[in-house]
């Protein structure tokens, strides 16, 4: 799902708002350290906006809000407390390969797309 999610964001990020880093990469580890998040066992999406950061369901909701249209309906989930949303997020994260499969390859970025990766 991570690869699929990144591809979807890349394809729909018309304002070039988003940049990406694998949490295991040097850049990802630098950000996790700066945010004082677990460097070894962190398996969530992290969205950094200025000095604030969001993880798990909060990050997903903020990202999908940028796409407008029907995606804005997901903001209704903001009325649910984050720990409850994150419980559901964690269930999906734990079962993502079983439910959605695992890709054997990743999108090869063009020079233009390489600018979206840290």
C-alpha positions as CSV (number, residue, x, y, z in Angstrom):
1,X,0.0,0.0,0.0
2,X,2.9,2.4,0.7
3,X,4.1,2.1,-2.9
4,X,0.5,2.4,-4.2
5,X,-0.1,5.4,-1.9
6,X,3.0,7.2,-3.0
7,X,2.2,6.6,-6.7
8,X,-1.3,8.0,-6.2
9,X,0.0,11.1,-4.4
10,X,2.6,11.7,-7.1
11,X,0.0,11.4,-9.8
12,X,-2.5,13.7,-8.1
13,X,-0.2,16.3,-6.5
14,X,-0.8,19.0,-9.0
15,X,0.8,21.7,-6.8
16,X,3.9,19.7,-6.1
17,X,3.3,20.0,-2.4
18,X,4.6,16.6,-1.3
19,X,8.1,15.2,-1.2
20,X,8.9,11.6,-0.1
21,X,11.6,9.8,1.8
22,X,11.7,6.1,2.9
23,X,11.7,6.0,6.6
24,X,14.7,3.7,6.4
25,X,16.7,6.1,4.2
26,X,19.3,8.6,5.5
27,X,16.8,11.5,4.9
28,X,14.0,9.6,6.6
29,X,16.1,8.7,9.6
30,X,17.2,12.3,9.9
31,X,13.6,13.5,10.0
32,X,12.5,10.7,12.4
33,X,15.4,11.7,14.7
34,X,14.5,15.4,14.5
35,X,10.9,14.6,15.4
36,X,12.0,12.2,18.2
37,X,10.2,9.2,16.6
38,X,11.4,5.6,16.8
39,X,14.3,5.2,14.3
40,X,14.2,1.4,14.1
41,X,10.6,0.2,14.3
42,X,8.5,3.0,12.8
43,X,6.0,1.8,10.2
44,X,3.7,4.7,9.6
45,X,3.3,7.5,7.1
46,X,4.7,10.7,8.4
47,X,3.6,14.1,7.1
48,X,5.7,17.1,8.0
49,X,4.1,20.5,7.6
50,X,6.4,23.3,8.7
51,X,7.2,22.7,12.4
52,X,4.3,20.2,12.9
53,X,4.1,16.6,12.0
54,X,1.3,14.0,11.7
55,X,1.4,10.2,11.7
56,X,-0.9,7.4,10.9
57,X,-4.5,8.3,10.3
58,X,-4.0,12.0,10.9
59,X,-1.3,12.1,8.2
60,X,-3.5,10.2,5.7
61,X,-6.5,12.5,6.4
62,X,-4.4,15.7,5.9
63,X,-2.9,14.3,2.7
64,X,-6.2,13.2,1.1
65,X,-7.7,16.6,2.0
66,X,-5.3,18.1,-0.5
67,X,-7.0,16.2,-3.4
68,X,-10.4,17.8,-3.0
69,X,-13.6,16.3,-4.5
70,X,-14.8,13.1,-2.8
71,X,-11.6,12.7,-0.9
72,X,-12.7,15.7,1.3
73,X,-15.5,13.4,2.6
74,X,-12.8,11.5,4.5
75,X,-12.5,14.5,6.8
76,X,-15.6,13.3,8.5
77,X,-13.3,10.8,10.2
78,X,-11.7,13.7,12.0
79,X,-14.7,13.6,14.5
80,X,-13.3,10.2,15.6
81,X,-10.5,10.5,18.2
82,X,-7.1,9.8,16.8
83,X,-6.4,6.7,19.0
84,X,-9.5,5.0,17.5
85,X,-8.6,6.0,14.0
86,X,-5.1,4.8,14.5
87,X,-6.3,1.5,15.9
88,X,-8.1,1.0,12.5
89,X,-5.0,2.3,10.6
90,X,-2.8,-0.2,12.4
91,X,-5.1,-3.1,11.5
92,X,-4.9,-2.1,7.9
93,X,-1.1,-1.6,8.1
94,X,-0.6,-5.1,9.7
95,X,-2.8,-6.8,7.1
96,X,-1.9,-4.8,4.0
97,X,0.1,-7.5,2.2
98,X,-2.5,-10.1,2.9
99,X,-5.4,-7.9,1.7
100,X,-3.8,-5.9,-1.1
101,X,-0.8,-8.0,-2.1
102,X,2.9,-7.0,-2.3
103,X,4.5,-5.5,-5.4
104,X,7.8,-7.0,-6.6
105,X,8.9,-3.7,-8.2
106,X,8.6,0.0,-7.6
107,X,8.0,2.8,-10.0
108,X,11.3,4.0,-11.6
109,X,11.2,7.8,-11.2
110,X,12.0,10.1,-14.1
111,X,14.4,13.0,-13.6
112,X,11.3,15.2,-13.0
113,X,10.0,12.8,-10.4
114,X,13.3,12.5,-8.6
115,X,12.8,16.0,-7.4
116,X,9.9,14.6,-5.3
117,X,12.2,12.4,-3.3
118,X,14.6,13.5,-0.5
